[in-house]
Amino acid sequence: MAERGLVASESLAGCRPRAARTVLGQVVLPGEELLLPEQEETDGPGVAGERPLRLNAGVRSRLRVVCGPGLRRCGDRLLVTKCGRLRHKEPGCGSSGGIYWVDSQQKRYVPVKGDHVIGIVTAKSGDIFKVDVGGSEPASLSYLAFEGATKRNRPNVQVGDLIYGQFVVANKDMEPEMVCIDSCGRANGMGVIGQDGLLFKVTLGLIRKLLAPDCEIIQEVGKLYPLEIVFGMNGRIWVKAKTIQQTLILANILEACEHMTADQRKQIFARLAES
Amino acid sequence: MAAERKTKLSKNLLRMKFMQRGLDSETKKQLEEEEKKIISEEHWYLDLPELKEKESFIIEEQSFLLCEDLLYGRMSFRGFNPEVEKLMLQMNAKNKAEEEEEDATVELDVSDEEMARRYETLVGTIGKKFAKKRDRANYEEDENGNMKPIKTKKMFLKPQD
């Protein structure tokens, strides 16, 4: 079994499974197998039957590891499914082995449970709205999944409206389902996004970059002029400022800042502040 | 002749309640066995080896939210949408608050001292409610408007010499 796994990974990635610890921050390729810190020693000698004798082999305390996007569990093995840099987050408490994920660059959104996204209502059919979220299939949104909505009191949602919502069902076998309330039944900012404004699409990586807690771009943009932004994890950004001109400037900045260095960005912000 | 007839009786007939009395033990057993067989044949079961899944130590999670501590997706700056600005503080503070709560003690809304003071004055107010009309005269309001029972218990006063 160990040999078979070895052969499979050799044919795919051209080398033996690498230890996840040693490739942190490096590029990993789909099909590659990674070894968790606990597995490193056991799989050390490649030849089966030549394992070192271990006293407490059975009772080794193994840590729970979370594999995030871009990684997949296959039995006891950890496989890479996306191309990108391998990242790791240390656990908050000692009982787990942290989180591993692949920081990849892509434009196609795949619905994930719990993600906040911006959708466009494309159809109204009976009890549900069909919402385009950029995935392979439109998501369904019940008219009861709004704050304060009852059977008698329907929410005012028209075809073409923008919806900021959250996925409650999202897997590869089922139609994704959205809601605009949290578990307590409150909207918390979800629901129909107001009138006007501009919606544009960026890569999924840029959204994560902008939503990072210490993102300088957002802090600098916030100092320019009064504005409102909504970020959807599906790569959609909705912006609104006092005038159309300001809105357009904002959209252009956000789109362009993906491939700008910090210095270039500062120059542009300085020029904007002058005008 | 009679024995031949007995064997000719159908099984379904023999199974009936009123026929059971006259049956001998052997045929009874036979019938029971047959019945059991039918029941067990009717039971469905999956012809699979027992599934033994080892406990996995890898948990799959497809959301970036958990990995990267992303901020709340709605933002407003410089008072464009005060509602969203309030919400932003609330939602983004949630993550931080959880971290802070771990090391810092939870701040109380009402301090212990204040609560004790409140209850102290409450005793009189509630006491008046349950007092009878005659006794109510014994309660008087102090300068704070709080009720306090006046203690006028009659007792023997020792005359002075």
Boltz contact constraints between the chains, C-beta under 6 A:
constraints:
  - contact:
      token1: [A, 62]
      token2: [B, 57]
      max_distance: 6.0
  - contact:
      token1: [A, 64]
      token2: [B, 57]
      max_distance: 6.0
  - contact:
      token1: [A, 65]
      token2: [B, 58]
      max_distance: 6.0
  - contact:
      token1: [A, 66]
      token2: [B, 59]
      max_distance: 6.0
  - contact:
      token1: [A, 66]
      token2: [B, 61]
      max_distance: 6.0
  - contact:
      token1: [A, 67]
      token2: [B, 58]
      max_distance: 6.0
  - contact:
      token1: [A, 67]
      token2: [B, 60]
      max_distance: 6.0
  - contact:
      token1: [A, 68]
      token2: [B, 61]
      max_distance: 6.0
  - contact:
      token1: [A, 68]
      token2: [B, 67]
      max_distance: 6.0
  - contact:
      token1: [A, 69]
      token2: [B, 62]
      max_distance: 6.0
  - contact:
      token1: [A, 69]
      token2: [B, 64]
      max_distance: 6.0
  - contact:
      token1: [A, 73]
      token2: [B, 58]
      max_distance: 6.0
  - contact:
      token1: [A, 73]
      token2: [B, 60]
      max_distance: 6.0
  - contact:
      token1: [A, 99]
      token2: [B, 67]
      max_distance: 6.0
  - contact:
      token1: [A, 101]
      token2: [B, 67]
      max_distance: 6.0
  - contact:
      token1: [A, 112]
      token2: [B, 62]
      max_distance: 6.0
  - contact:
      token1: [A, 112]
      token2: [B, 63]
      max_distance: 6.0
  - contact:
      token1: [A, 114]
      token2: [B, 63]
      max_distance: 6.0
  - contact:
      token1: [A, 116]
      token2: [B, 73]
      max_distance: 6.0
  - contact:
      token1: [A, 189]
      token2: [B, 74]
      max_distance: 6.0
  - contact:
      token1: [A, 189]
      token2: [B, 87]
      max_distance: 6.0
  - contact:
      token1: [A, 208]
      token2: [B, 64]
      max_distance: 6.0
  - contact:
      token1: [A, 211]
      token2: [B, 70]
      max_distance: 6.0
  - contact:
      token1: [A, 211]
      token2: [B, 71]
      max_distance: 6.0
  - contact:
      token1: [A, 213]
      token2: [B, 69]
      max_distance: 6.0
  - contact:
      token1: [A, 213]
      token2: [B, 71]
      max_distance: 6.0
  - contact:
      token1: [A, 222]
      token2: [B, 77]
      max_distance: 6.0
  - contact:
      token1: [A, 226]
      token2: [B, 78]
      max_distance: 6.0
  - contact:
      token1: [A, 226]
      token2: [B, 79]
      max_distance: 6.0
  - contact:
      token1: [A, 226]
      token2: [B, 80]
      max_distance: 6.0
  - contact:
      token1: [A, 227]
      token2: [B, 77]
      max_distance: 6.0
  - contact:
      token1: [A, 227]
      token2: [B, 80]
      max_distance: 6.0
  - contact:
      token1: [A, 228]
      token2: [B, 76]
      max_distance: 6.0
  - contact:
      token1: [A, 228]
      token2: [B, 80]
      max_distance: 6.0
  - contact:
      token1: [A, 228]
      token2: [B, 81]
      max_distance: 6.0
  - contact:
      token1: [A, 229]
      token2: [B, 75]
      max_distance: 6.0
  - contact:
      token1: [A, 230]
      token2: [B, 74]
      max_distance: 6.0
  - contact:
      token1: [A, 231]
      token2: [B, 73]
      max_distance: 6.0
